[in-house]
Amino acid sequence: MSEPSPPVRRRRAPFDELAPPAGPSTTLMHGAKRPERNAGAVVPPIYQTSTFHYPAEFSDAAADGAVPLYTRTENPTQEVPAELVRRLEGGEAARVFGSGMGAITTTLLALLSPGAEVVAPEELYGGTLDLFRGLLSRFGVRVRWVPHATPDAVAEAVTPSTRLLYLESPTNPTLRVHDLARWSRAARSAGAWLMVDNTFATPINQQPLSQGADLVVHSATKYLGGHADLLAGVVVGSEELLARVDAAHTVVGSVLDPHAAFLLARGLRTLALRVDRHNQNAARVVAALADHPKVLRVDYPGRSSPEEEAVAARQMRGRGGMVSLVVRGGLPGARRLLRGLTLFHVASSLGGVESLASLPAETSHRTLTPDERAARGIEDGLVRLSLGVEDADDLVRDLTRALDGL
C-alpha cells in the first residue's frame, strides 16, 4: 500500500430530512434521498471506482469536503446504507465496514490502548471470543469475563481501568437477554463506554442507544442485508467516537466494497417487512415445538426466566427470528435432525430470507472446548435456527417431521 493515508472523511452534502414522525419502513424508503447528487435516479448508483478526480488545488477541495479521494476512506455508495442504519438506530453517525468482525475489531483498536480493560460476558459469538482472547490480549488489553452475567455481577466487575463494556443481546446462540439500561449505568459508574452487538435484534426490534449504549455494532451480513449475498458491518454512535474510529478504519482497511454497499442499501429497503415476518415465524415455531417430546429446551428471548421476560418486554419491540433447540440424543441426535430437514439449509450464517439451521458446536463456537461450550449453555445437541420468511405452517411441519424422526 504505497498511497499516503487520505484525510479523515467529511460529509459533503446532507441527506434530505423526513418530516417526523416517520416509521421504520418510511425511513428505509426515503431516509437517504439526495436525488440532486444522482442525476435524479430513484435508486442511488454504484460508484465502482477505487479513486476520484480532485482539483489541482487539493488542499482547498479537501478543506471543504467537496470531493472524496479514495474508496478506502470513503465512497458515495457507502453513505446510503450508513445513513439508513444511523437513522434507524437513532445515532449521530454511522460507518460501514467490510464485515461485522471488521467493524468490531477496527472500533476496539481505535478506542483501546495497552493497559485498558474490557468487561464482557462469556456468552459471545465465537469470532468475538477469539478476538478478545487472542488479538486484544497480544496488544495489552485485558478482558474481565463475567460468567452468567447479571447486572450486579457486571457492576462488581468494573474497575478504574475499565474503558469499555461489550455485550450481545440477545446472545448467540442461547438468546439470553441483557438489561441494557443497567449495563449502561455500570459503564457510566466506571467512566467507560458501552458497546452492544445488536445483530440478532436488529434496529427494528431494539435500539440500544436509547437504552444508554454508546456504540452499536451489526454484522450487516445478516438481517440488514438479508439475502445472504454480501459481507458487511456497521457501527453507529456519536460523532466524537466515530471520528476516532475513522482514523483506524482508514489504516486497517476494513472497507465495504461499493457493490456490496449497493446490495446492503437495497436489502435495507425491506428490513422492516422482513423482520416482522421473522418475528412471526420464530414465535410460531416456539409455540409449536416447546412441548415436543424430543426437545429438551427451547432458547428464545425472554424464555429463560421471568426476569428476562420482563427485560425483553421492556426493551424489545419484537423477539427476532432466532430460535435454538436442544434435542435429545446429543450431537448425533442434532445431526439426524439436520438430515431430516427439507426446507432449512444447513448453513452457519443467519438473518436471510431463507431458513437456516446449524450446530454451534461445529460452526460459530467450534474453537471452544466442550467444557467451555457447556459452561455457556451450548450443549452438543443445540441446534440454532434462523427462521426465514417462508410460510410458518410449512416451517413448523418440516421441523415437526424431522423431530418425530428422531
Stockholm file with secondary structure:
# STOCKHOLM 1.0

chainA/1-406         MSEPSPPVRRRRAPFDELAPPAGPSTTLMHGAKRPERNAGAVVPPIYQTSTFHYPAEFSDAAADGAVPLYTRTENPTQEVPAELVRRLEGGEAARVFGSGMGAITTTLLALLSPGAEVVAPEELYGGTLDLFRGLLSRFGVRVRWVPHATPDAVAEAVTPSTRLLYLESPTNPTLRVHDLARWSRAARSAGAWLMVDNTFATPINQQPLSQGADLVVHSATKYLGGHADLLAGVVVGSEELLARVDAAHTVVGSVLDPHAAFLLARGLRTLALRVDRHNQNAARVVAALADHPKVLRVDYPGRSSPEEEAVAARQMRGRGGMVSLVVRGGLPGARRLLRGLTLFHVASSLGGVESLASLPAETSHRTLTPDERAARGIEDGLVRLSLGVEDADDLVRDLTRALDGL
#=GR chainA/1-406 SS CCSCCCCCCCCCSCCCCCCSCCCHHHHHHHTTCCGGGTTTCSSCCCCCCSBCCCCSCHHHHHHTTCSCCBTTTCCHHHHHHHHHHHHHHTCSEEEEESSHHHHHHHHHHHHCCTTCEEEEESCCCHHHHHIIIIIHHHTTCEEEEETTCCHHHHHHHCCTTEEEEEEESSCTTTCCCCCHHHHHHHHHHHTCEEEEECTTTHHHHCCGGGGTCSEEEEETTTTTTCSSCCCCEEEEECHHHHHHHHHHHHHHTCCCCHHHHHHHHHHHTTHHHHHHHHHHHHHHHHHHHTTCTTEEEEECTTCSCHHHHHHHHHHCSSCCSEEEEEETTHHHHHHHHHHHCSSSEECSCCCSSSCEEECTTTTTTTTSCHHHHHHTTCCTTEEEEECCSSCHHHHHHHHHHHHHTC
#=GC SS_cons         CCSCCCCCCCCCSCCCCCCSCCCHHHHHHHTTCCGGGTTTCSSCCCCCCSBCCCCSCHHHHHHTTCSCCBTTTCCHHHHHHHHHHHHHHTCSEEEEESSHHHHHHHHHHHHCCTTCEEEEESCCCHHHHHIIIIIHHHTTCEEEEETTCCHHHHHHHCCTTEEEEEEESSCTTTCCCCCHHHHHHHHHHHTCEEEEECTTTHHHHCCGGGGTCSEEEEETTTTTTCSSCCCCEEEEECHHHHHHHHHHHHHHTCCCCHHHHHHHHHHHTTHHHHHHHHHHHHHHHHHHHTTCTTEEEEECTTCSCHHHHHHHHHHCSSCCSEEEEEETTHHHHHHHHHHHCSSSEECSCCCSSSCEEECTTTTTTTTSCHHHHHHTTCCTTEEEEECCSSCHHHHHHHHHHHHHTC
//
